[in-house]
Amino acid sequence: MCLINFSFQDHPRYKLVIAANRDEFYKRPTEKAHYWNDAPNLLAGRDLLQMGTWLGVTKTGRIAALTNFRDPSMPETGKLSRGAIVRNFLSTNASPEVFLGSLIAEDYTGFNLIAGTADELFYYSNIDNRLSSIDQGVHGLSNHFLNTPWPKVVKGKKHLERYLSAHLELDLDQLFELLADAEQADETALPNTGVGLEFEKILSPMFIKTADYGTRSSTIVAVDMDNHLTFAERVYQNGHLKGEQVFNFKISHS
């Protein structure tokens, strides 16, 4: 996943609202969001190559989402699958502090992780190996550190903040429309992450579409003050909508 914008403890009716896009090669086999047979408490899409996930929730209210840290100089070989981090966090009852303390940062290529619940949320990157509590407000995460002002992060935060300030109730169609913004950023605003100017521009929109790589899914997660959770996903192939699923349940802390 390459973009996670979210509002935490900053809305009169929703503790948490996540609006996220996952970007991946079209050929990578992926299963749409569902309750997993081998983990019935867990709701998420699934990468069928490594059997992990990029964003998921549980019926008990655990939430986790991950992005890769973009650095072409970091070797991919000999590293564990980062999707397993989200899967493993959602499959345990350990606190984020305990869970992340058990990880060996060097076992994974660079990643960012958001983990916790709608009441207490944490951010961790193995690049600086530091866990921090997320403050109230609207935040954005792409393939650098939390709230790094890349164009898509700045735009996504602005879109979400404006929408939530004007709406007490959420309209999923409108939130998905915000995530479908495919406008490329101006060259002068692009980061330099080592992939070259042309590719930086291709990767700059919130919604990416190329011949073989792009936004595969958009996900909305919302938790209201009564602990009702909505998980909505739209799945895309080559930039075209292929399906949508919406799940609703009340979080059970038992």
C-alpha positions in Angstrom: 0.0 0.0 0.0 1.3 3.4 -0.9 -1.0 5.9 0.7 -2.8 5.9 4.1 -4.6 9.1 5.1 -6.4 9.0 8.4 -8.2 11.1 11.0 -7.6 10.0 14.6 -9.7 11.2 17.5 -10.6 14.4 15.5 -14.3 14.0 14.6 -17.4 14.4 16.7 -18.8 11.0 15.5 -15.9 8.9 14.5 -12.8 8.0 16.5 -10.9 6.9 13.4 -11.4 7.2 9.7 -8.9 5.7 7.3 -8.8 6.3 3.6 -6.1 4.3 1.9 -4.8 3.1 -1.5 -2.7 0.0 -2.1 -0.5 0.1 -5.1 1.0 -3.1 -6.6 1.9 -4.9 -9.8 -1.3 -6.1 -11.5 0.1 -9.6 -11.9 0.6 -10.1 -8.2 -2.2 -12.5 -7.1 -4.4 -10.9 -4.5 -7.7 -11.9 -2.8 -10.3 -9.2 -2.0 -11.2 -8.3 1.6 -12.8 -11.2 3.5 -12.8 -13.0 6.9 -9.9 -15.4 6.7 -10.6 -19.1 7.0 -7.3 -19.6 9.0 -8.0 -16.5 11.1 -11.8 -16.0 11.3 -11.4 -13.0 13.6 -9.4 -11.1 10.9 -10.9 -9.1 8.1 -8.5 -8.0 5.3 -7.5 -8.4 1.7 -4.8 -11.0 1.2 -1.6 -11.2 -0.8 -1.7 -14.7 -2.2 2.0 -14.8 -3.0 3.2 -14.4 0.7 -0.2 -14.8 2.4 0.1 -11.6 4.3 -1.8 -8.3 4.1 -1.3 -4.5 3.9 -4.3 -3.4 6.0 -6.7 -5.2 8.2 -8.9 -5.2 11.3 -10.2 -7.7 13.8 -13.6 -8.2 15.4 -12.0 -7.1 18.7 -10.9 -3.8 17.2 -7.3 -4.3 16.4 -6.1 -2.3 13.4 -2.9 -2.4 11.4 -1.7 -1.0 8.1 1.7 -1.0 6.4 3.6 0.8 3.7 7.0 0.0 2.2 9.7 2.6 2.8 10.9 3.6 -0.7 14.7 3.3 -1.0 15.9 1.5 -4.1 19.3 1.1 -2.5 18.0 -1.3 0.1 18.3 -5.0 -0.9 15.1 -7.0 -1.2 16.7 -10.4 -1.2 17.1 -12.4 2.0 14.4 -10.5 3.8 11.1 -11.6 5.3 7.7 -10.6 3.9 6.5 -7.3 5.3 2.8 -8.4 4.9 3.4 -10.9 7.6 3.9 -8.1 10.1 0.3 -6.9 9.7 -1.0 -10.5 9.7 0.9 -11.4 12.8 -0.1 -8.2 14.8 -3.7 -8.8 14.0 -3.4 -12.5 15.1 -2.1 -11.7 18.6 -3.3 -9.9 21.6 0.1 -8.4 22.4 0.3 -4.6 22.7 2.1 -2.7 19.9 5.1 -2.1 22.2 5.4 -5.8 23.0 4.8 -7.0 19.5 7.3 -4.6 17.9 9.8 -5.4 20.6 9.8 -8.9 19.4 10.5 -8.0 15.8 14.0 -7.9 14.5 14.1 -4.8 12.4 16.9 -6.0 10.1 14.9 -9.0 9.0 12.7 -6.8 6.8 13.3 -4.3 4.1 12.2 -0.8 5.1 8.6 -0.4 6.2 6.1 1.8 8.1 3.5 0.4 10.4 0.4 1.9 11.9 -1.0 -0.4 14.6 -3.3 -0.3 17.6 -7.0 0.4 18.0 -9.3 3.3 17.4 -8.6 4.4 21.0 -4.8 4.2 21.0 -2.8 4.2 17.8 1.0 3.9 17.2 3.4 4.5 14.4 6.7 2.6 13.8 9.3 2.4 11.1 12.2 0.0 11.1 14.3 2.7 9.4 14.7 4.6 12.6 13.5 1.8 14.9 11.3 4.1 17.0 7.7 3.6 18.2 5.6 6.7 18.8 2.1 7.3 19.9 0.0 9.0 17.2 -1.5 12.4 18.2 -5.0 13.6 17.6 -5.6 15.0 14.1 -5.4 14.1 10.4 -2.3 12.3 9.3 -0.8 10.9 6.1 1.7 8.1 5.3 3.1 7.1 2.0 6.5 5.5 1.4 8.5 7.7 3.7 8.0 8.6 7.4 4.6 9.6 8.8 3.5 13.0 7.6 6.4 13.5 5.2 5.0 16.2 2.9 5.0 14.3 -0.4 2.4 15.8 -2.8 0.1 12.8 -2.5 0.3 12.9 1.3 -0.4 16.7 1.5 -3.3 16.4 -1.0 -4.8 13.3 0.7 -4.7 14.9 4.1 -6.3 18.1 2.7 -9.0 16.1 0.9 -9.8 14.1 4.1 -9.7 17.0 6.5 -12.0 19.2 4.3 -14.5 16.4 3.9 -14.7 15.4 7.5 -15.0 19.0 8.7 -18.1 19.4 6.5 -19.8 16.0 7.2 -21.1 14.4 10.4 -21.9 11.2 8.6 -19.7 9.5 6.1 -20.6 8.8 2.5 -18.5 6.0 1.2 -18.9 6.9 -2.4 -17.6 10.4 -1.7 -14.6 9.1 0.2 -13.7 6.6 -2.5 -14.0 9.5 -5.0 -11.4 11.4 -3.0 -9.0 8.4 -3.2 -9.5 8.2 -7.0 -7.6 11.5 -7.6 -5.2 10.6 -10.4 -3.6 14.0 -11.0 0.1 13.9 -11.2 2.1 16.3 -9.1 4.1 19.2 -10.5 7.8 18.2 -11.0 9.0 21.0 -8.7 7.2 19.3 -5.8 8.4 15.8 -6.3 10.6 14.0 -3.8 13.9 12.4 -4.9 13.8 8.8 -3.8 16.3 7.4 -6.3 13.9 6.2 -8.9 14.3 9.0 -11.4 12.2 12.0 -12.3 9.9 10.3 -14.8 9.0 7.5 -12.4 8.7 9.9 -9.5 6.0 11.7 -11.5 4.2 8.4 -12.4 4.1 7.5 -8.7 3.0 11.0 -7.5 -0.8 10.7 -7.8 -3.0 9.4 -5.0 -4.4 6.9 -7.6 -1.8 5.4 -9.9 -2.4 3.8 -13.3 0.3 2.4 -15.6 0.5 -0.5 -18.0 1.6 -3.0 -15.4 1.5 -1.3 -12.0 -1.0 0.8 -10.1 -3.7 1.2 -7.5 -5.1 -2.3 -6.9 -7.6 -1.4 -4.1 -9.0 1.5 -2.1 -10.1 1.0 1.5 -12.2 3.0 4.0 -12.2 2.0 7.7 -14.4 4.0 10.1 -14.9 3.4 13.8 -17.7 5.5 15.4 -18.0 6.5 19.1 -20.2 3.5 19.8 -17.5 1.2 18.4 -19.3 0.3 15.2 -16.7 -0.5 12.6 -17.2 -0.1 8.8 -14.7 -1.7 6.4 -15.3 -0.9 2.7 -13.0 -1.9 -0.2 -13.0 -1.2 -3.9 -10.9 -3.5 -6.1 -9.3 -2.3 -9.3 -7.6 -3.9 -12.3 -5.7 -1.7 -14.7 -7.4 1.3 -13.2 -10.9 -0.1 -13.7 -13.3 -0.9 -10.9 -13.8 -4.6 -10.5 -15.8 -4.9 -7.3 -16.8 -3.5 -4.0 -17.5 -5.0 -0.6 -18.7 -3.5 2.6 -18.5 -5.0 6.1 -20.1 -3.7 9.3 -19.8 -5.0 12.9 -19.7 -3.8 16.5 -16.3 -4.3 18.1 -16.3 -6.9 20.8 -13.6 -6.5 23.5 -14.3 -9.9 25.0 
